[in-house]
Amino acid sequence: MAWVSRYVAAVLMGIILLAGPDAAAAQTADLSPEADVSLITILPGPAVYEAFGHSAVRVHDPEQGIDRLYNYGTFQFDRWFVPKFLYGQLDYYLSVASFPAALRHYEQLGRPVVEQTLNLTPEQRSALVGFLRVNAQPENRVYRYDFLFDNCSTRIRDACTDVWPTVDWSDAPDPQLTFREMLDR
């Protein structure tokens, strides 16, 4: 029965994410100097799709009343979820939601949320938010999920690399390790 409550929670989160005005369109104004962009990490949960945690990006501009979560980890949870996932045919998409609503959702699930404000120049912040806005458009938001190579974390990494090609990812894993060995750590 626990899976039923998780399923209901996933459906409710989908409704929260899709309800209300188009969040990407609501963010067409330039951000104020008080705005922040943060990496949000949601720690692992008990469901199979929660086992490795989750990453998203928060855009917060209190002066303009903007507090949005850009979430590359949204998917359609239906009876075909497991077969689609196992066969590599599961589409994910970038959703934009109210950060306070998303935070309440994760807190209700008992999943701790960690926020790390990114130390960005105004130009870098603007470039990243612009990238996210373009990615949130209906024609750009869907992608084919890949557990290792195309997921909520790699999408954020790729956004950073796209807007700042000089980002140093020098903490790369040992190339001699297998994927299983890296995951075991």
FILOFI-805953 format. One record per residue (C-alpha): residue in three letters; x, y, z. Coordinates in steps of 0.1 Angstrom, whole numbers. Example, Ala and Ser with C-alpha at 12.3 -4.5 7.8 and 13.67 -1.06 7.14 Angstrom:
% FILOFI-805953
<r residuo="ALA" x="123" y="-45" z="78"/>
<r residuo="SER" x="137" y="-11" z="71"/>
//
This chain:
% FILOFI-805953
<r residuo="MET" x="0" y="0" z="0"/>
<r residuo="ALA" x="30" y="23" z="5"/>
<r residuo="TRP" x="34" y="25" z="-33"/>
<r residuo="VAL" x="-2" y="38" z="-37"/>
<r residuo="SER" x="6" y="68" z="-14"/>
<r residuo="ARG" x="38" y="74" z="-34"/>
<r residuo="TYR" x="18" y="72" z="-66"/>
<r residuo="VAL" x="-8" y="96" z="-53"/>
<r residuo="ALA" x="20" y="120" z="-42"/>
<r residuo="ALA" x="36" y="118" z="-77"/>
<r residuo="VAL" x="3" y="126" z="-94"/>
<r residuo="LEU" x="-3" y="155" z="-70"/>
<r residuo="MET" x="32" y="168" z="-77"/>
<r residuo="GLY" x="24" y="167" z="-114"/>
<r residuo="ILE" x="-7" y="187" z="-108"/>
<r residuo="ILE" x="12" y="213" z="-88"/>
<r residuo="LEU" x="38" y="215" z="-115"/>
<r residuo="LEU" x="14" y="220" z="-143"/>
<r residuo="ALA" x="-12" y="242" z="-125"/>
<r residuo="GLY" x="-14" y="279" z="-126"/>
<r residuo="PRO" x="1" y="303" z="-152"/>
<r residuo="ASP" x="29" y="293" z="-174"/>
<r residuo="ALA" x="58" y="298" z="-150"/>
<r residuo="ALA" x="84" y="303" z="-178"/>
<r residuo="ALA" x="63" y="331" z="-193"/>
<r residuo="ALA" x="59" y="347" z="-159"/>
<r residuo="GLN" x="97" y="351" z="-157"/>
<r residuo="THR" x="102" y="373" z="-188"/>
<r residuo="ALA" x="116" y="403" z="-168"/>
<r residuo="ASP" x="152" y="407" z="-160"/>
<r residuo="LEU" x="162" y="395" z="-126"/>
<r residuo="SER" x="169" y="421" z="-99"/>
<r residuo="PRO" x="204" y="424" z="-82"/>
<r residuo="GLU" x="189" y="406" z="-52"/>
<r residuo="ALA" x="181" y="374" z="-72"/>
<r residuo="ASP" x="198" y="341" z="-65"/>
<r residuo="VAL" x="202" y="309" z="-84"/>
<r residuo="SER" x="207" y="277" z="-64"/>
<r residuo="LEU" x="214" y="241" z="-69"/>
<r residuo="ILE" x="187" y="221" z="-51"/>
<r residuo="THR" x="195" y="185" z="-40"/>
<r residuo="ILE" x="167" y="163" z="-28"/>
<r residuo="LEU" x="181" y="133" z="-8"/>
<r residuo="PRO" x="172" y="98" z="-17"/>
<r residuo="GLY" x="138" y="83" z="-9"/>
<r residuo="PRO" x="124" y="48" z="-6"/>
<r residuo="ALA" x="108" y="45" z="-41"/>
<r residuo="VAL" x="129" y="30" z="-68"/>
<r residuo="TYR" x="129" y="63" z="-88"/>
<r residuo="GLU" x="140" y="81" z="-56"/>
<r residuo="ALA" x="169" y="58" z="-48"/>
<r residuo="PHE" x="197" y="81" z="-61"/>
<r residuo="GLY" x="183" y="115" z="-50"/>
<r residuo="HIS" x="174" y="144" z="-73"/>
<r residuo="SER" x="187" y="177" z="-85"/>
<r residuo="ALA" x="170" y="209" z="-97"/>
<r residuo="VAL" x="176" y="246" z="-100"/>
<r residuo="ARG" x="159" y="273" z="-80"/>
<r residuo="VAL" x="156" y="309" z="-93"/>
<r residuo="HIS" x="146" y="332" z="-64"/>
<r residuo="ASP" x="141" y="370" z="-69"/>
<r residuo="PRO" x="122" y="384" z="-39"/>
<r residuo="GLU" x="121" y="418" z="-54"/>
<r residuo="GLN" x="101" y="405" z="-83"/>
<r residuo="GLY" x="81" y="378" z="-65"/>
<r residuo="ILE" x="98" y="350" z="-84"/>
<r residuo="ASP" x="105" y="317" z="-66"/>
<r residuo="ARG" x="106" y="289" z="-91"/>
<r residuo="LEU" x="121" y="254" z="-93"/>
<r residuo="TYR" x="134" y="242" z="-127"/>
<r residuo="ASN" x="130" y="204" z="-124"/>
<r residuo="TYR" x="145" y="182" z="-151"/>
<r residuo="GLY" x="132" y="151" z="-132"/>
<r residuo="THR" x="95" y="152" z="-141"/>
<r residuo="PHE" x="80" y="122" z="-157"/>
<r residuo="GLN" x="46" y="106" z="-164"/>
<r residuo="PHE" x="41" y="80" z="-137"/>
<r residuo="ASP" x="17" y="54" z="-151"/>
<r residuo="ARG" x="14" y="16" z="-153"/>
<r residuo="TRP" x="40" y="16" z="-180"/>
<r residuo="PHE" x="66" y="34" z="-160"/>
<r residuo="VAL" x="87" y="4" z="-151"/>
<r residuo="PRO" x="88" y="-12" z="-186"/>
<r residuo="LYS" x="96" y="22" z="-202"/>
<r residuo="PHE" x="124" y="28" z="-176"/>
<r residuo="LEU" x="139" y="-7" z="-180"/>
<r residuo="TYR" x="139" y="-5" z="-218"/>
<r residuo="GLY" x="153" y="30" z="-219"/>
<r residuo="GLN" x="121" y="45" z="-234"/>
<r residuo="LEU" x="110" y="68" z="-206"/>
<r residuo="ASP" x="106" y="105" z="-215"/>
<r residuo="TYR" x="113" y="130" z="-188"/>
<r residuo="TYR" x="107" y="168" z="-191"/>
<r residuo="LEU" x="117" y="201" z="-176"/>
<r residuo="SER" x="89" y="214" z="-155"/>
<r residuo="VAL" x="88" y="248" z="-137"/>
<r residuo="ALA" x="70" y="250" z="-104"/>
<r residuo="SER" x="66" y="272" z="-73"/>
<r residuo="PHE" x="96" y="265" z="-51"/>
<r residuo="PRO" x="76" y="267" z="-19"/>
<r residuo="ALA" x="50" y="242" z="-32"/>
<r residuo="ALA" x="78" y="218" z="-44"/>
<r residuo="LEU" x="96" y="221" z="-10"/>
<r residuo="ARG" x="64" y="213" z="9"/>
<r residuo="HIS" x="59" y="182" z="-14"/>
<r residuo="TYR" x="94" y="169" z="-6"/>
<r residuo="GLU" x="90" y="176" z="31"/>
<r residuo="GLN" x="57" y="157" z="31"/>
<r residuo="LEU" x="76" y="127" z="16"/>
<r residuo="GLY" x="102" y="130" z="43"/>
<r residuo="ARG" x="130" y="138" z="18"/>
<r residuo="PRO" x="155" y="163" z="30"/>
<r residuo="VAL" x="163" y="192" z="7"/>
<r residuo="VAL" x="197" y="209" z="5"/>
<r residuo="GLU" x="202" y="243" z="-12"/>
<r residuo="GLN" x="235" y="256" z="-24"/>
<r residuo="THR" x="234" y="292" z="-37"/>
<r residuo="LEU" x="257" y="295" z="-67"/>
<r residuo="ASN" x="283" y="322" z="-67"/>
<r residuo="LEU" x="275" y="337" z="-101"/>
<r residuo="THR" x="281" y="370" z="-116"/>
<r residuo="PRO" x="250" y="388" z="-129"/>
<r residuo="GLU" x="260" y="379" z="-164"/>
<r residuo="GLN" x="264" y="342" z="-155"/>
<r residuo="ARG" x="231" y="342" z="-136"/>
<r residuo="SER" x="213" y="358" z="-165"/>
<r residuo="ALA" x="228" y="333" z="-190"/>
<r residuo="LEU" x="218" y="303" z="-169"/>
<r residuo="VAL" x="182" y="316" z="-163"/>
<r residuo="GLY" x="179" y="324" z="-200"/>
<r residuo="PHE" x="191" y="288" z="-209"/>
<r residuo="LEU" x="165" y="274" z="-184"/>
<r residuo="ARG" x="137" y="295" z="-198"/>
<r residuo="VAL" x="144" y="283" z="-234"/>
<r residuo="ASN" x="146" y="247" z="-222"/>
<r residuo="ALA" x="112" y="251" z="-204"/>
<r residuo="GLN" x="94" y="259" z="-236"/>
<r residuo="PRO" x="71" y="231" z="-247"/>
<r residuo="GLU" x="92" y="223" z="-279"/>
<r residuo="ASN" x="124" y="220" z="-258"/>
<r residuo="ARG" x="115" y="205" z="-225"/>
<r residuo="VAL" x="111" y="167" z="-233"/>
<r residuo="TYR" x="141" y="144" z="-234"/>
<r residuo="ARG" x="147" y="107" z="-233"/>
<r residuo="TYR" x="160" y="97" z="-199"/>
<r residuo="ASP" x="192" y="78" z="-195"/>
<r residuo="PHE" x="201" y="67" z="-160"/>
<r residuo="LEU" x="238" y="74" z="-165"/>
<r residuo="PHE" x="241" y="99" z="-193"/>
<r residuo="ASP" x="210" y="121" z="-195"/>
<r residuo="ASN" x="192" y="128" z="-163"/>
<r residuo="CYS" x="183" y="156" z="-138"/>
<r residuo="SER" x="220" y="160" z="-128"/>
<r residuo="THR" x="236" y="158" z="-162"/>
<r residuo="ARG" x="211" y="183" z="-176"/>
<r residuo="ILE" x="221" y="208" z="-150"/>
<r residuo="ARG" x="258" y="201" z="-156"/>
<r residuo="ASP" x="252" y="205" z="-193"/>
<r residuo="ALA" x="234" y="238" z="-188"/>
<r residuo="CYS" x="264" y="251" z="-168"/>
<r residuo="THR" x="288" y="239" z="-195"/>
<r residuo="ASP" x="267" y="255" z="-222"/>
<r residuo="VAL" x="265" y="289" z="-207"/>
<r residuo="TRP" x="301" y="289" z="-192"/>
<r residuo="PRO" x="323" y="267" z="-214"/>
<r residuo="THR" x="353" y="274" z="-191"/>
<r residuo="VAL" x="337" y="255" z="-161"/>
<r residuo="ASP" x="364" y="231" z="-147"/>
<r residuo="TRP" x="350" y="197" z="-140"/>
<r residuo="SER" x="384" y="184" z="-128"/>
<r residuo="ASP" x="369" y="162" z="-101"/>
<r residuo="ALA" x="362" y="135" z="-128"/>
<r residuo="PRO" x="359" y="99" z="-116"/>
<r residuo="ASP" x="387" y="74" z="-121"/>
<r residuo="PRO" x="383" y="62" z="-157"/>
<r residuo="GLN" x="394" y="27" z="-146"/>
<r residuo="LEU" x="362" y="22" z="-125"/>
<r residuo="THR" x="331" y="5" z="-139"/>
<r residuo="PHE" x="297" y="22" z="-136"/>
<r residuo="ARG" x="288" y="-4" z="-109"/>
<r residuo="GLU" x="319" y="5" z="-89"/>
<r residuo="MET" x="311" y="42" z="-91"/>
<r residuo="LEU" x="275" y="36" z="-81"/>
<r residuo="ASP" x="285" y="14" z="-52"/>
<r residuo="ARG" x="304" y="43" z="-37"/>
//
